[in-house]
Each structure stands twice: as C-alpha cells, then as structure tokens.
Amino acid sequence: MASFSEALEENPAPRRLGDVRLRYEPGRLLGESLPPSFWRRQLPGFCLVLAALCTAGAVVGVLLGGDGAVASVPLALGMVAVALVGFALQLEGQLGRRRFVLHFATERLRLERLRWAPGATRTEWVPFDEVTSVDVVERAPGRYALVVAWRPGGKDTKKEETRREVLVEHIGAHEQEALLRVWRLLHNAFGLSGAGLAGA
C-alpha cells in the first residue's frame, strides 16, 4: 500500500470531479459532494407553506359549502396540497450530501450519507477486499456517475447480494480525463484488475 500512496502523491487526484470535491491527505483520500445552493435548500419549505395554504383553502371551501361547481374547488386544493407535500419530500431527499473516504492504512472505504436533520447521517465501512467493481454509469448523453459495488463478506461470498453506492454524480463529458484518473486510482486502491498502474 505504501507504493500506491507514493504513486498518488506523485500523481495526485484532481481537485474536483462532477459534484464532488476531492482532497488527498497523508494516508487517505476524501471526496465530498458540494452543498446545494441556498435557494435549493429553501424549496422544500416553500412547497410545504404552499401545501398548508391549499389545505386551509380546502377547509374553508368545505365549511362554506356551495353548489357542485364550487364544491370541486376544495377537492382540487386538497389534491394540490398532497402533491406539494410529496414534491417537498422528494426535494428533501435530494438535498442529502455524500462523502467517501479511502483509508489506506486500514484498507477500508467509509461511505457517508449526510442529511440536514440532526443524527440522520448514515455511515458504512467497506473493506477494500469486499469491493468488486468501480463502474462508470451513463445517466444521460454526456452525463456520467461513478459507482462503487461491493459484496459484504468478500468477493467470493455468494450469501450476500452485491451492494452499490454512488461516489460521484453529474460528471460532464469535458471531465473525461479526470474521470479516467479517478477511476484508475480507485481500481488500484481496491486491488481490482484492468486499471493499469496508478496515474498511467
């Protein structure tokens, strides 16, 4: 592993790839997704405020009553409120940030899902020996993601299903060289075949 760390120091990882900022420290490589913009963080709350207003309008419409045409308005407002709550929950789920850390000394990968809610961060440790592949996945024409796959219990274990986690999203076509460097780096770190020498 010392030779790999030396190769990484001579040919460091790019500072940024897709939506992830990369940083090398002695003995470890850190990758963390960029925080969403201020306005994107406010969108779920804004949707919930609109849902509350629609719900209040629906309640007032039911209390006032009226003919058939007017009675359909509270129903429509109620449906809009439910849709807004669902959309707010979807937006909130997308706000979670990702972090991964390669610990070369212990040969383990730490995967974290960072949530805005206190205590909601999820952490998982994956030994390098359990990693089965690092894949480049095409999300859309010219847009890629870097995904790590591992089998808990080891590569030869058949009991556990292969698990996957996204390391980097929103990689553009103009980042092909940086993507190849990071892909090779990860392949070499995990001891996977077919990547060549680090930085080659």
N, C-alpha and C positions, 0 to 999 in steps of 0.2 A: 504493500500500500504506500510505502514511502516513495517509491519510484513514480507512482501515479500522482502523488501530491507535488512532487518536484516538477513533473510534466505540466501540471495545472498552473504552478507558479510561473513557469516559463511561457506558457501559452494560456493566459487567464481567460475565463469565460467572459462573454460580452456583458456589459453592464445592464442591458435591457433586452428582453425578448417578449414580443407580444404585450400582454398586460402584466408582465412580471418584471420586477426589478431584481437583478442578480448581484450578489456580493460574495466575494471569497474572503474568508478569514483563515488563519492557520488551522488546519485540521477540519475545516468544514466549509460547505458551500450553502448559502442561503438564497432562497427565492421567495419573494413576497409579491402578491398581486397589488396593483395600485389601488388606493382608496377611491370609491366613487365620488363624483362631484357633489357639491353641497345641494344643488337642485335635485339631483337624482335621489339623494337621501331623504329629501322632503316629500317626494312624490307619494309614498305610501300613506303618510299622514294626511296629505291633501285629499287623496281618494277617500279616506275614512271620514273626513269632515264633510265631503260631498255626499257620502252614503248616509251620514247622520241627518243632513238636511233633507235628503229624499225620503228617509224614514219618517221624519217629522211631518213632511208634506203629505205622505200617505196616511198617517194617523189623523191629521186634520181633515183630509178628504173623506175618510171613513166616518168621522164624527159628524161632519156636516151633511153627509148623505147626498142625495140628488137623483136625477134621472139616470138611465142606463149609460148614456154617453159620458156623463160626468163621473159615474161610478168606476169606469175603466181607468181613470187617471190615477187613483190610489194604487191600483194593481200594477200599473206601468211604473210608478215611482218605486214601489216595493221591489220590483224586478231589477230596476236600475241600481237600487241600493245593494242588493245581493251581488250583482255583477261587480260593483265598485269594491265591495269588501273582498271578493275573490281576486280581483286585479291587484288590490293593495297587498294581499298575502303573497301573490306571485312576485310582485316587485320586491317585497321584503326578503323573500328567499334568494333573490338575485343579488342582494346587497352584501352577502357574506363574502369575505375575502379568504384567499388561500395562502398558505405558507408551507414551504417544504425546506427541510434542512438535511443535507448529507453529512453525517458524522463519520469521517474517515477512520478515526481511531477505534471506534466501536463497530464500524461497518454496519451502521443502521441508518435508515431513512425515517425521518419524522415528518408526518403529514398532519397539517392542522387546517381546520375549517374555522375561520374567525367570524363570530357572529357579533352583532351590535348589542344583543341582550346580554347582561352580565351572567357569567357562568355557563353560557351556551356554546363556548368554543369546544370543538371535538378534536382530540389528538389521537394519532395512531402511530405506532412504531413498527417498521418493517425491516427485518434483517436483509442485508444485501443478497444473501443466498436464496431468499424467497422470491426475488424479483425475476420474472420470466421474460419480460419484454418492455421496451420503451418504444411506443408507436407514434408516428405522425398521422393524425386523422384529419382528413379534409372536411371542414364544416360547410363550406360554400366555395364556389370558384375563387381561388386566390386567398382563401382564409383557412388557417390550419390550427390544430391544437396538438399539444404534446401530452401523451397519456402514458402513465406507468401501470403495468399489470404485475400482479404477484399472486402466488399460491401459498396461503398460510400453511406452515408445516414443512415447506420445502418444495422445490421444483418437481421432485419425483413423487410427491404425495398425491394420491387420487381422491382422498377423502374430502378435501376442501375444494370448493369451486374457485376459479380464478377471479380475483377482485381487481377493480380498476379505479384509478383516481386521476383527475386532470391536474397536471402540473402547470401548464401554460395554455392560455386561450388567446384568441384574436391575433394570431401570428399572420402577418401580411406576406404577400408574395415577394416584396422587396427585402424581406428578412431571411431569405433562403440560406445565405452563408452563415449567419448567426445561428439559425436553426440547426444546420448541419453540425456546427461546432458543439452546441449544447447536447445534441443527440449523441454524438460520439463520446463526449465527456461522460454522459450518464451511462452509456453502454460499457465504457471502460471501468467506471466506478463499480458497477454491479457485476462485472466479470462476464458480460454477455458476449457471444461470438459475433463476428461480422462487422465490427466497428473499426477495426484497424487500431493504430496507435493513437493515443490522445493527441489531438491537435494535428493529426496527419491530414 
